Amino acid sequence: MAAGAAPPPVRGFVVERGDGRPQLPGSLHVNRRLDRWLSFAEPGVVVAFTGKAELGQGILTALRLIVAEELDVPIDAVRIMPASTARGPDEGVTSGSLSVQDGGGALRHACAEVRGMARARAAARAGAAVGTAGATDAVQAARATGTGAADGPGDPRDPGGPGDPIRVVDGRFVHADGRVLGDYWTLLSDTDLAVEYAGRHAPKPPGRRTLLGRARPPRVDLPDKVFGRPRYVHDLRLPGMLHGRVLRAPSLRARLASPPDAAIAALPSGVRAFVDGGFVAIVAATSVDADRAAARLRDALAWTGAPALPDAHALPAYLRAAPHEASVVAERGDATLPEGGTVLAAEYFKPYLAHASIGPSCAVAHWDDGRLEVWTHSQGIHNLRDDLAKALPDVPRERIVVHHVEGAGCYGHNGADDVACDAALLAVRCPGAPVRVAWSRADELAHAPFGSAHLVALHARVDDAGRITHWRHAHWSNGYSSRPGRAPVPALLGASQREGAPPLPLPIDPPTAAGGGSQRNAVPGYAVPNLRVTGHRLLEMPLRTSAMRALGAFANVFAIESFVDELAGAVGEDPLAFRLRHLADDARARAVLETVVARSRWWRDARPEGVGRGLAWARYKLSGAWCAVLARVRVGESVRVLDLDLAVDVGTVVDRDGVVAQIEGGAVQATSWTLKEQVAFDRDGVTSTGWASYPVLRFTEVPRVTVHVIDRPDEPSLGAGEAAQGPVAAALGNAVADALGVRVRRLPLTTEHLLQAIHADGEGA
Amino acid sequence: MADGPIAFELNGRRVATEADARTPLLDVLRESLGLSGPRFGCGEGECGACTVLVDGVPTTSCDLALDAVEGRRVVTVEGLGTPEAPHPLQRAFLDERAAQCGYCVSGILCTAAALLEREPRPTHARIAQALDRHLCRCGAQPRMLRAVRRAAGLPTEPPDDADHGDTTR
């Protein structure tokens, strides 16, 4: 997609919607009715609905804090309902680190509106004059600045302010004279919340918050997980439930060499098999029977017809040579390099990465009486429903209900939607019986979409005063989004494998204005007068790719922040000072860098032989959170990470420990990606199908991680989930270069790639 | 191979099952006996999500045949404690919010419980080594290490010179 093109009219990318209606905060814009968000039907309980999915990131806990804060009710009184297409808001996809910003922003404003409505009732009971005039203006002002309205102290028209005689305490409206005027449940008992948000009541100004950034309530989802109670979709047990397994073709375009009729006939009675083109599946009464039948049938299947995959060892060359669509991501000044100055050029490479969740994907589907009900850990239940309707033309969309149920860790578009499709395809063949489909470990590592391999070529010039004057960036990769719900054909693996079915849509890149895909963070955050950034999106897809945590930002930030260190080295300047000189216009970038360095307990320590340190930073998507990272490594035969210090600025902090957890977890996962991970494949298919062939970071390899959160209560909240990924990779690369004296530009930073870099350095010297 | 039901002790209660002797213990626990704590992760004993205690020893249940536990004592995360009477580790994991998705946690709690049973005050490196057979993809390991230390009554932050399981230092 060319830069500047109109965003596609699809759900999920968060862009200003040019629909002619006033822009409302976050997801309120497309879910304007208050009863889609809140219910006070159960006395003492605030039921809040969300369209966002709990992925382990703690979003339910953060949303609960936002609701409790805005309504002044006890945290325990708030119950967040999991997403379902049957109720609550449609918030698109839980992705892009936008849930606190968009889902939380919507709930915050919906709560403020309902609080104002309840207060008006309370005031009527009290006979007091209430001031709401001007609140709409206040809301507009708050929206413009991202803050709540702040009228002067003592202003009687300032609800909730020091001059307001009515206070809300634990959900009760109390008059200054001591009278209890009622609570939300009694005051709203005959109020119709099936009305559109009108923006009459502003959220609390930052100075009146008591919970955000301070409270550390228990995580909503953790007790079930710690006591082993059913919580995950894997734990669903429905009466009469059958167990399905799908026997996957080794690659996207492989087909059965011959019908496996004899093998199917030899299966035990009670096991049913279904073959539709390359979609081969069995259904059995128990999971044990299903596993055994699947193992027997798998051995009998022969696949053919797939074009050879690229040479895994020559992926950078493949990415450059493959058919692609080029686009200019950004351009300013004249990026033609003039004579003179210091000029550097370098290429950086990231391999295909797997989501590699610990729990393989799982779903349950039930086809009964012309209605399809699906339980899934998908990030986008409405999008999934759209694509299930495309995949099952006999089932109208309005007859499909999709419920979100928690799954194992989710870091992007993994197998969740595909396994839901598998379950649905089998459920319609087994009317009346719920069908549970669970993927194997090998399926999860080989058949879920990957994060794309990604090549970045950088070329820059620094003038004699040490200023970067020219910057050229080009990258090559597959697109980073092939989520369901966005193409005319279903983006669901099982559907695409059926006889005569259209192939999976090629992954696209979201528009740059919506954060981009492969071009995410391709533009450096530095003041560079002459710059040209170009992207090359592949028009073929040998390995299936889609959205994985941080999308293109992981590779782009790794490249950019590695290269900036190389530039600083070339002109003999300290990497921190070099960066700060180019960040005059971004005080928050400087603040994360200066904070993390100032608060580090080891940054200034002497570095013994083999120990190196490195730093890096980025502002995620150039519109999200700022994150700076310091890394300390020891390099022997392999790289060991000793320390990661991070500073993050997410604007208004909601759940401080939740922010720390996301940054900490992101840092550890990014360390794993950077040090160890690459999808292995031969000409026929993926060969990294187990934990031995796709190793991830282990407990004894985890560094000490220290996180500093800069709270800015006057600024809007920004998501924390993906901010650390790219900066951690670059900080590690820079630390390894510091320790080795040699730059390693190919991920992962394995012994093999270290040795290649050392040899190449020796030859070049 | 024994005919008839196979009996063992599960979380303090004697249970008997007619399931085939070769059935993986994990399937018996989840499908026949209705537990949800032990989780399927890989089926090959490589990730630790299915870990239970067999006579007090952390054991992966996805690659263990049912008849291997005949007459033995099996404890799952459900048997460690309850919300009313949590195991110190369960309380510490809640207090430290020591999980992201939590899928790996029930196995890790079992292994950590066995460690603290043997070594009530383990060093930081010993904790990391004991848990090294468990994979956590969300990167919650720092929190889990803190939680185990808290449950053992140790300061949650490791000493400055602790380098986890690294023995080369």
Interface residues (C-beta under 8 A of the other chain):
Chain A: L55 G56 Q57 G58 P218 R219 D221 L222 P223 K225 V226 F227 G228 R229 P230 R231 Y232 H234 D235 R237 T286 S287 V288 D291 A356 S357 I358 G359 P360 E406 G407 A408 G409 C410 Y411 A438 S440 R441 R601 R634 G636 R640 L642 D657 A661 E664 G665 G666 A667 V668 Q669 T671 S672 G690 W691 A692 V696 L697 R698 F699 T700 E701 V702 R704 V705
Chain B: A19 D20 T23 P24 D27 R30 E31 G34 L35 S36 G37 P38 R39 F40 G41 C42 G43 E44 E46 C47 A49 T76 V77 E78 G81 T82 P83 P86 Q90 F93 L94 R97 A99 Q100 C101 G102 Y103 C104 V105 S106 L109 A125 A128 Q129 L131 D132 H134 L135 C136 R137 C138 G139 A140 Q141 P142 R143 M144 L145 P158 D160 A162 D163 H164 G165 D166 T168 R169
